[in-house]
Amino acid sequence: MTKSTRPAPAFRPLRRERGFIFFILAAIVLFIAGVAIYVFAAILPKVPPIDTVLDYKPKIPLRVYTADNVLIGEFGEEHRDFVPIAKIPPMMKHAVLAIEDARFYEHNGIDWMGAMRAVGSNLRSGFGSGGASTITMQVARNFFLSKEKKLSRKINEIALAWKIEDALTKDQILELYMNQIYLGQRSYGFASAARAYFGKDLDQLSVAETAMLAGLPQNPARNNPAVNPKRAKLRQEQVLRRLRELGQIDEAQYAKAVAEPMRVHSRPQEFGAHAEYVAELARQAVYAQFKEEAYTRGIRVITTIREADQKAAYESVRRNVLAYDARHGYRGPEARIELPSIDDEREEAIVEALQKRPSSDGLEPAVVLEASPKRVKVETIAGDVIDIEGAGLKFAAAGLSGKAKDSVRIAPGVIVRISKLPKDGWGISQVPQVAAAFVAIDADTGAYQALVGGFDYNLQKVVDEPVTVIISEKGWVRARTG
């Protein structure tokens, strides 16, 4: 008799599978509970209060103006113009949100969808490779935390973001972000950055310029259009693509913005008129009263100086001093350096030498690469190589003669000054050594309408004490906060 074999019950493996799933779920729940207990017990009690955010007092620099409201000086570590959210152009807000936090008005401070994408990135490339920081989290970091990429900092950032979201409206949070964020060139906030990079107010920016600024928060150094134009262009186009994807601009606007050439200010901030001595006297007067707060309270100084009079005085001093100095002949190069034969080392030597010699409104320092009586080749700090010939050599002809003294001789490695010729090309020149000043006073009121303290303030930063006394007695300046 054959004994039949019964099949094993089907429910046993199913029971084992259920047990395994239950174990996994229980582990996940315990992990989440453990994290929650850790956050509430160890992290939240240490989260700093957000009073700084609730009572936001932006550091606004001291600014000095002419009587006709032309900016002639600014003093403070942070260049910032506070702009209420209602006055920030919609396109500027759209561009920032498109690239930084498209779901800003939908989440509660943490974008969990973005966080899941970042988790995947971190698992693939290590912690810190993926961000997912929302606007609110960036506000928390900018005000309270360092930028080190640690898990504990990220948890603090999340906790602070919840606190901020609970205390402020979305518009208030965005207003804080757009006025506080650092954007390179010593500029804080988008209004200040617009002036630093493009010399414009926010409402004057094109779509292309707006996108360029919106790309800066990710990495102001790497995406700085004044320093890294190629990288800045790539980031700008990324912002423009996001704007197009979100329907904030159409195809025609996108194509126009991508094709628009960027005219970025590569030099430090320029003012409406050369009145550096006036601005410095105003700074001294304000500092004497307010000390270090002078540079953060947003004090505005209105002088009696008139823009047109100041420009005329400045140009007159420069023109006549240069003419006087030219009549006394060429004195020779400013300095001499060794020019290494290796290209990279030579470039470093040139840059290092020229950085020590500031430009003087058209008198540019340059290193001579080649020299002969008929042609001199020089290189500027920007890396431009310029050939000087003919009329451009006339002033310095004595230094190109075979009989020239060593102190006057122009040869490879010497540092000279060059300037634009009236018609075309460049010529060798020099910084005058003669001193000069100019003061224009209203005969009826005694108010100073123009004051030039020397040929170039940046080359000779000296404000004579007698002038300070005279000006203070005349009451040429008034200051007010706000």
ROKEZA-291181 format. One record per residue (C-alpha): x, y, z; residue number from 1. Coordinates in Angstrom, 1 decimal. Example, Ala and Ser with C-alpha at 12.3 -4.5 7.8 and 13.67 -1.06 7.14 Angstrom:
# ROKEZA-291181
(site (12.3 -4.5 7.8) 1) (site (13.7 -1.1 7.1) 2) 
# end
This chain:
# ROKEZA-291181
(site (0.0 0.0 0.0) 1) (site (1.5 3.3 -1.1) 2) (site (1.5 6.1 1.4) 3) (site (0.5 9.5 -0.1) 4) (site (2.6 12.7 0.7) 5) (site (0.5 15.6 1.7) 6) (site (1.6 19.1 0.6) 7) (site (2.9 21.5 3.3) 8) (site (0.4 24.1 4.4) 9) (site (0.6 27.3 2.3) 10) (site (0.0 29.5 5.3) 11) (site (3.4 28.9 6.9) 12) (site (5.6 30.9 4.5) 13) (site (2.9 33.6 4.4) 14) (site (3.0 33.8 8.2) 15) (site (6.8 34.2 8.0) 16) (site (6.5 37.0 5.4) 17) (site (4.0 38.8 7.5) 18) (site (6.2 38.5 10.5) 19) (site (9.2 39.9 8.6) 20) (site (7.1 42.9 7.3) 21) (site (5.8 43.5 10.8) 22) (site (9.4 43.5 12.1) 23) (site (10.5 46.0 9.4) 24) (site (7.5 48.3 10.1) 25) (site (8.2 48.1 13.9) 26) (site (11.8 49.0 13.3) 27) (site (10.8 52.0 11.2) 28) (site (8.3 53.2 13.8) 29) (site (10.9 52.7 16.6) 30) (site (13.5 54.6 14.5) 31) (site (11.1 57.5 13.8) 32) (site (10.1 57.6 17.5) 33) (site (13.8 57.6 18.5) 34) (site (14.5 60.5 16.1) 35) (site (11.5 62.4 17.4) 36) (site (12.5 61.8 21.0) 37) (site (16.1 63.0 20.2) 38) (site (14.8 66.1 18.4) 39) (site (12.4 67.1 21.2) 40) (site (14.8 66.2 24.0) 41) (site (18.2 67.2 22.7) 42) (site (17.8 69.5 19.7) 43) (site (14.7 71.7 20.3) 44) (site (15.7 72.9 23.8) 45) (site (19.0 74.2 22.2) 46) (site (17.4 75.9 19.2) 47) (site (18.0 79.6 19.6) 48) (site (15.1 82.1 19.9) 49) (site (14.2 83.9 16.7) 50) (site (14.0 87.4 18.1) 51) (site (16.6 88.6 15.6) 52) (site (14.2 87.6 12.8) 53) (site (11.1 88.9 14.5) 54) (site (12.8 92.3 15.2) 55) (site (14.8 92.5 12.0) 56) (site (17.2 95.4 11.8) 57) (site (19.2 95.3 8.6) 58) (site (22.7 96.8 8.7) 59) (site (22.4 99.7 6.3) 60) (site (25.6 101.6 5.5) 61) (site (26.3 105.3 6.0) 62) (site (25.7 107.1 2.7) 63) (site (26.8 110.6 1.7) 64) (site (24.9 112.7 -0.9) 65) (site (25.2 116.0 -2.7) 66) (site (22.6 118.7 -2.2) 67) (site (20.9 117.5 -5.4) 68) (site (20.8 113.9 -4.1) 69) (site (23.7 112.3 -5.9) 70) (site (25.5 109.5 -4.0) 71) (site (29.1 110.4 -3.4) 72) (site (30.2 108.0 -0.6) 73) (site (29.2 104.8 1.2) 74) (site (30.7 103.4 4.3) 75) (site (30.0 100.0 5.9) 76) (site (31.0 96.4 5.7) 77) (site (27.7 95.4 4.1) 78) (site (26.3 97.1 1.1) 79) (site (22.5 96.8 1.5) 80) (site (19.3 98.6 0.4) 81) (site (16.3 97.3 2.3) 82) (site (13.3 97.0 -0.1) 83) (site (9.8 95.9 1.2) 84) (site (8.4 92.8 -0.4) 85) (site (5.6 94.8 -2.0) 86) (site (8.2 96.9 -3.9) 87) (site (10.3 94.0 -5.2) 88) (site (9.4 93.4 -8.9) 89) (site (7.3 90.2 -9.5) 90) (site (9.9 88.8 -12.0) 91) (site (12.6 89.1 -9.4) 92) (site (10.5 87.1 -6.9) 93) (site (9.6 84.6 -9.6) 94) (site (13.2 84.0 -10.6) 95) (site (14.4 83.5 -7.1) 96) (site (11.6 81.1 -6.2) 97) (site (11.9 79.2 -9.5) 98) (site (15.6 78.3 -8.9) 99) (site (15.6 78.2 -5.0) 100) (site (12.2 77.0 -3.8) 101) (site (9.4 76.6 -6.4) 102) (site (7.0 75.2 -3.7) 103) (site (7.7 78.0 -1.2) 104) (site (4.1 79.1 -0.9) 105) (site (2.9 75.5 -0.6) 106) (site (5.0 73.9 2.1) 107) (site (5.4 74.6 5.8) 108) (site (9.1 75.4 5.8) 109) (site (10.2 71.9 4.8) 110) (site (9.8 70.7 1.2) 111) (site (9.4 66.9 1.8) 112) (site (9.3 66.2 -1.9) 113) (site (12.6 68.0 -2.4) 114) (site (14.0 66.4 0.7) 115) (site (13.4 62.9 -0.7) 116) (site (15.3 63.8 -3.9) 117) (site (18.1 65.1 -1.7) 118) (site (18.2 61.9 0.4) 119) (site (18.7 59.9 -2.9) 120) (site (21.5 62.3 -3.8) 121) (site (23.1 62.0 -0.4) 122) (site (22.9 58.2 -0.5) 123) (site (24.6 58.1 -3.8) 124) (site (27.3 60.7 -3.2) 125) (site (27.6 61.1 0.5) 126) (site (26.1 63.6 3.0) 127) (site (26.2 67.2 1.8) 128) (site (25.9 66.4 -1.9) 129) (site (22.2 67.2 -2.0) 130) (site (20.6 70.3 -0.4) 131) (site (16.8 70.7 -0.5) 132) (site (17.1 73.8 1.7) 133) (site (13.9 75.9 1.4) 134) (site (13.9 79.6 1.5) 135) (site (12.8 79.4 5.2) 136) (site (15.7 77.1 6.0) 137) (site (18.1 79.4 4.3) 138) (site (16.8 82.3 6.4) 139) (site (17.4 80.2 9.5) 140) (site (20.9 79.3 8.4) 141) (site (21.8 82.9 7.4) 142) (site (20.7 84.4 10.7) 143) (site (21.6 81.7 13.2) 144) (site (23.8 78.8 11.9) 145) (site (27.1 78.1 10.2) 146) (site (27.4 76.6 6.7) 147) (site (29.1 73.4 7.8) 148) (site (27.5 70.3 6.3) 149) (site (26.7 68.3 9.4) 150) (site (23.5 66.4 10.3) 151) (site (23.1 68.2 13.6) 152) (site (23.2 71.6 11.8) 153) (site (20.5 70.3 9.3) 154) (site (18.2 69.3 12.2) 155) (site (18.7 72.7 13.9) 156) (site (17.9 74.3 10.5) 157) (site (14.7 72.3 10.2) 158) (site (13.6 73.2 13.8) 159) (site (14.3 76.9 13.3) 160) (site (12.4 76.8 10.0) 161) (site (9.3 75.5 11.7) 162) (site (9.7 78.3 14.4) 163) (site (10.0 80.9 11.7) 164) (site (7.1 79.6 9.7) 165) (site (4.9 79.6 12.8) 166) (site (5.8 83.3 13.6) 167) (site (5.9 85.0 10.2) 168) (site (3.9 85.1 7.0) 169) (site (5.3 83.7 3.8) 170) (site (5.7 87.3 2.4) 171) (site (7.6 88.3 5.5) 172) (site (10.0 85.4 5.2) 173) (site (10.6 86.1 1.6) 174) (site (11.2 89.7 2.4) 175) (site (13.9 88.8 5.0) 176) (site (15.6 86.4 2.5) 177) (site (15.7 88.9 -0.4) 178) (site (17.2 91.6 1.8) 179) (site (19.6 89.6 3.9) 180) (site (21.2 87.0 1.5) 181) (site (24.8 87.6 0.5) 182) (site (25.3 87.9 -3.2) 183) (site (29.0 88.7 -3.7) 184) (site (30.8 92.1 -4.3) 185) (site (30.1 92.9 -0.6) 186) (site (26.4 93.1 -1.5) 187) (site (23.6 91.9 0.7) 188) (site (20.1 91.6 -0.7) 189) (site (19.0 91.8 -4.4) 190) (site (18.6 95.6 -4.5) 191) (site (22.2 96.2 -3.5) 192) (site (23.4 93.5 -5.9) 193) (site (21.5 95.1 -8.8) 194) (site (23.5 98.3 -8.1) 195) (site (26.8 96.5 -7.7) 196) (site (26.6 94.4 -10.8) 197) (site (24.5 96.4 -13.2) 198) (site (24.3 100.0 -11.7) 199) (site (20.5 99.7 -11.8) 200) (site (17.5 99.6 -9.4) 201) (site (15.6 96.4 -9.2) 202) (site (12.7 97.7 -11.4) 203) (site (15.1 98.6 -14.2) 204) (site (16.5 95.1 -14.6) 205) (site (15.9 93.0 -17.8) 206) (site (14.7 89.4 -17.5) 207) (site (18.3 88.3 -18.3) 208) (site (19.8 90.5 -15.6) 209) (site (17.1 89.3 -13.1) 210) (site (18.0 85.7 -13.8) 211) (site (21.7 86.4 -13.4) 212) (site (21.1 87.8 -9.9) 213) (site (18.7 84.9 -9.0) 214) (site (21.4 82.4 -9.7) 215) (site (23.9 84.0 -7.2) 216) (site (22.6 82.6 -3.8) 217) (site (23.7 79.0 -4.6) 218) (site (27.3 80.1 -4.7) 219) (site (28.1 83.8 -4.9) 220) (site (31.8 83.3 -5.5) 221) (site (31.4 80.6 -8.2) 222) (site (28.5 82.3 -10.0) 223) (site (29.8 85.9 -9.7) 224) (site (29.4 87.5 -13.2) 225) (site (32.2 90.0 -12.5) 226) (site (34.7 87.3 -11.7) 227) (site (33.4 84.1 -13.4) 228) (site (31.3 85.3 -16.4) 229) (site (31.2 81.8 -18.0) 230) (site (29.9 80.0 -14.9) 231) (site (27.5 82.9 -14.2) 232) (site (26.1 82.5 -17.7) 233) (site (25.5 78.8 -17.2) 234) (site (23.7 79.4 -14.0) 235) (site (21.7 82.3 -15.5) 236) (site (20.5 80.0 -18.3) 237) (site (19.5 77.3 -15.7) 238) (site (17.3 80.0 -14.0) 239) (site (15.8 81.0 -17.3) 240) (site (14.9 77.4 -18.2) 241) (site (13.2 77.0 -14.8) 242) (site (11.2 80.2 -15.4) 243) (site (10.1 78.8 -18.8) 244) (site (9.2 75.4 -17.4) 245) (site (7.0 77.1 -14.7) 246) (site (5.3 79.3 -17.2) 247) (site (6.7 82.6 -15.8) 248) (site (8.3 83.5 -19.2) 249) (site (7.4 82.4 -22.7) 250) (site (9.7 81.0 -25.4) 251) (site (10.3 84.4 -27.0) 252) (site (11.3 86.0 -23.6) 253) (site (13.6 83.0 -23.0) 254) (site (15.3 83.3 -26.3) 255) (site (15.8 87.1 -25.9) 256) (site (17.2 86.7 -22.4) 257) (site (19.6 84.0 -23.4) 258) (site (20.9 86.1 -26.3) 259) (site (21.2 89.3 -24.3) 260) (site (24.9 90.3 -23.7) 261) (site (25.7 91.0 -20.0) 262) (site (27.2 94.4 -19.2) 263) (site (28.5 93.8 -15.7) 264) (site (30.4 96.2 -13.6) 265) (site (33.8 94.6 -12.9) 266) (site (35.2 97.4 -10.8) 267) (site (34.3 98.5 -7.3) 268) (site (31.2 100.7 -6.8) 269) (site (31.4 104.0 -8.6) 270) (site (29.7 107.1 -7.4) 271) (site (27.9 110.0 -9.2) 272) (site (30.8 112.4 -8.8) 273) (site (34.4 112.4 -7.5) 274) (site (34.0 113.8 -4.0) 275) (site (36.0 111.4 -2.0) 276) (site (37.4 114.1 0.3) 277) (site (33.9 115.5 1.0) 278) (site (32.6 112.0 1.8) 279) (site (35.5 111.3 4.1) 280) (site (34.9 114.5 6.0) 281) (site (31.3 113.6 6.4) 282) (site (32.3 110.1 7.6) 283) (site (34.5 111.6 10.3) 284) (site (31.8 113.9 11.5) 285) (site (29.2 111.1 11.8) 286) (site (31.6 108.7 13.4) 287) (site (32.5 111.3 16.0) 288) (site (28.9 111.2 17.1) 289) (site (27.7 107.7 16.5) 290) (site (30.9 105.6 16.7) 291) (site (30.6 102.1 15.1) 292) (site (26.8 102.5 14.7) 293) (site (27.6 105.1 12.0) 294) (site (28.1 102.2 9.6) 295) (site (25.0 100.2 10.4) 296) (site (22.1 102.6 11.2) 297) (site (21.4 103.7 7.7) 298) (site (22.4 107.3 8.3) 299) (site (22.1 109.7 5.3) 300) (site (24.4 112.7 5.1) 301) (site (23.2 115.5 2.8) 302) (site (26.0 118.0 2.0) 303) (site (25.8 121.4 0.4) 304) (site (28.0 120.2 -2.5) 305) (site (26.4 120.5 -6.0) 306) (site (27.1 117.7 -8.5) 307) (site (27.8 119.9 -11.5) 308) (site (30.1 122.2 -9.5) 309) (site (31.9 119.3 -7.9) 310) (site (32.5 117.6 -11.3) 311) (site (33.8 120.9 -12.8) 312) (site (36.1 121.4 -9.8) 313) (site (37.5 117.9 -10.0) 314) (site (38.1 118.0 -13.7) 315) (site (39.7 121.4 -13.5) 316) (site (42.2 120.2 -10.8) 317) (site (43.0 117.0 -12.7) 318) (site (43.5 118.8 -16.1) 319) (site (45.7 121.6 -14.7) 320) (site (47.8 119.4 -12.5) 321) (site (48.5 116.9 -15.3) 322) (site (49.4 119.8 -17.6) 323) (site (51.7 121.4 -15.1) 324) (site (53.4 118.0 -14.4) 325) (site (53.8 117.3 -18.1) 326) (site (55.6 120.6 -18.6) 327) (site (58.3 119.4 -16.2) 328) (site (59.1 116.2 -18.1) 329) (site (59.1 112.5 -17.6) 330) (site (60.5 111.3 -14.2) 331) (site (60.8 107.6 -15.1) 332) (site (59.1 104.4 -14.2) 333) (site (57.4 103.9 -10.8) 334) (site (59.1 100.6 -10.1) 335) (site (60.9 97.6 -11.5) 336) (site (60.2 93.8 -11.2) 337) (site (61.8 90.6 -12.5) 338) (site (59.8 89.0 -15.3) 339) (site (60.0 85.2 -15.0) 340) (site (60.4 83.2 -18.3) 341) (site (57.6 80.8 -17.5) 342) (site (54.3 82.2 -18.6) 343) (site (52.2 81.4 -15.5) 344) (site (54.9 82.7 -13.1) 345) (site (55.2 85.9 -15.2) 346) (site (51.4 86.5 -15.1) 347) (site (51.4 86.1 -11.3) 348) (site (54.4 88.5 -10.9) 349) (site (52.6 91.1 -13.1) 350) (site (49.3 90.8 -11.2) 351) (site (51.0 90.9 -7.8) 352) (site (53.0 94.1 -8.7) 353) (site (50.0 95.9 -10.3) 354) (site (47.7 95.2 -7.4) 355) (site (49.9 97.4 -5.2) 356) (site (49.3 100.4 -7.5) 357) (site (45.7 101.5 -7.8) 358) (site (44.3 103.0 -10.9) 359) (site (43.9 106.8 -10.9) 360) (site (40.9 107.7 -13.0) 361) (site (42.4 107.0 -16.4) 362) (site (46.0 106.6 -15.3) 363) (site (46.4 102.9 -15.5) 364) (site (49.4 101.0 -14.1) 365) (site (51.1 98.5 -16.6) 366) (site (54.2 96.4 -16.8) 367) (site (56.4 96.8 -19.8) 368) (site (57.0 93.6 -21.7) 369) (site (59.1 95.0 -24.6) 370) (site (60.6 98.4 -25.2) 371) (site (62.3 100.2 -28.1) 372) (site (62.4 103.9 -29.3) 373) (site (59.5 103.1 -31.8) 374) (site (57.3 100.7 -29.8) 375) (site (56.5 99.7 -26.2) 376) (site (54.4 96.7 -25.3) 377) (site (52.8 96.7 -21.9) 378) (site (50.4 94.4 -20.0) 379) (site (47.6 95.7 -17.6) 380) (site (46.2 94.0 -14.5) 381) (site (43.3 92.8 -16.6) 382) (site (45.7 90.8 -18.8) 383) (site (45.3 93.2 -21.8) 384) (site (48.5 93.5 -23.9) 385) (site (48.7 97.0 -25.5) 386) (site (51.2 98.3 -28.1) 387) (site (52.1 102.0 -27.7) 388) (site (53.6 103.7 -30.7) 389) (site (54.0 107.2 -32.3) 390) (site (52.4 110.0 -30.4) 391) (site (51.9 107.7 -27.4) 392) (site (55.7 107.6 -26.8) 393) (site (56.4 111.3 -27.1) 394) (site (56.1 112.2 -23.4) 395) (site (58.4 109.4 -22.3) 396) (site (60.9 109.7 -25.2) 397) (site (63.8 110.4 -22.8) 398) (site (63.3 107.1 -21.2) 399) (site (63.6 105.2 -24.5) 400) (site (66.8 106.9 -25.6) 401) (site (70.0 104.8 -25.6) 402) (site (71.6 107.4 -23.4) 403) (site (68.8 107.3 -20.8) 404) (site (69.8 107.1 -17.1) 405) (site (68.9 103.9 -15.3) 406) (site (66.3 105.8 -13.1) 407) (site (64.5 107.0 -16.3) 408) (site (65.1 104.1 -18.7) 409) (site (62.0 102.2 -19.9) 410) (site (62.8 98.5 -20.2) 411) (site (61.1 95.1 -19.8) 412) (site (59.9 94.7 -16.2) 413) (site (59.4 98.4 -15.3) 414) (site (56.0 99.7 -14.2) 415) (site (54.7 102.7 -16.0) 416) (site (51.4 104.6 -16.2) 417) (site (49.4 104.6 -19.4) 418) (site (46.4 106.7 -20.4) 419) (site (44.0 107.1 -23.4) 420) (site (45.1 109.6 -26.0) 421) (site (42.6 112.3 -27.1) 422) (site (42.1 110.8 -30.6) 423) (site (43.0 107.1 -30.5) 424) (site (45.3 104.6 -28.8) 425) (site (47.3 104.8 -25.6) 426) (site (50.3 106.9 -24.4) 427) (site (52.8 106.6 -21.6) 428) (site (52.1 109.1 -18.8) 429) (site (52.8 109.5 -15.0) 430) (site (51.1 110.3 -11.7) 431) (site (51.8 113.9 -10.8) 432) (site (53.7 114.7 -7.7) 433) (site (52.6 118.2 -7.3) 434) (site (49.8 118.9 -4.8) 435) (site (46.7 120.9 -5.5) 436) (site (43.2 121.6 -4.0) 437) (site (40.1 123.5 -4.9) 438) (site (37.2 125.0 -2.9) 439) (site (34.1 126.8 -4.2) 440) (site (32.0 128.7 -1.6) 441) (site (28.7 130.5 -2.0) 442) (site (29.4 134.1 -1.2) 443) (site (26.0 134.7 0.3) 444) (site (25.6 131.7 2.5) 445) (site (29.1 130.5 3.0) 446) (site (28.1 127.0 1.9) 447) (site (30.7 124.8 0.2) 448) (site (29.5 123.9 -3.3) 449) (site (32.6 122.1 -4.4) 450) (site (35.7 120.7 -2.6) 451) (site (38.6 118.8 -4.1) 452) (site (41.3 118.0 -1.5) 453) (site (44.0 116.7 -3.9) 454) (site (44.7 115.1 -7.2) 455) (site (43.6 111.6 -6.2) 456) (site (42.2 110.7 -2.8) 457) (site (43.0 107.0 -3.3) 458) (site (46.7 107.7 -3.9) 459) (site (47.0 110.2 -1.1) 460) (site (44.4 109.6 1.6) 461) (site (45.1 112.7 3.6) 462) (site (42.4 115.1 4.8) 463) (site (44.1 118.3 6.1) 464) (site (42.9 119.2 9.6) 465) (site (42.6 123.0 8.8) 466) (site (40.1 122.2 6.1) 467) (site (38.1 120.1 8.5) 468) (site (38.0 122.9 11.0) 469) (site (36.8 125.5 8.4) 470) (site (34.1 123.2 7.1) 471) (site (32.8 122.2 10.5) 472) (site (32.5 125.9 11.5) 473) (site (30.6 126.7 8.3) 474) (site (28.1 124.0 9.1) 475) (site (28.3 122.5 5.6) 476) (site (26.7 119.2 6.5) 477) (site (23.6 118.0 8.2) 478) (site (22.9 114.3 9.1) 479) (site (19.7 112.4 9.8) 480) (site (18.9 108.8 10.4) 481) (site (16.5 106.7 8.3) 482) 
# end
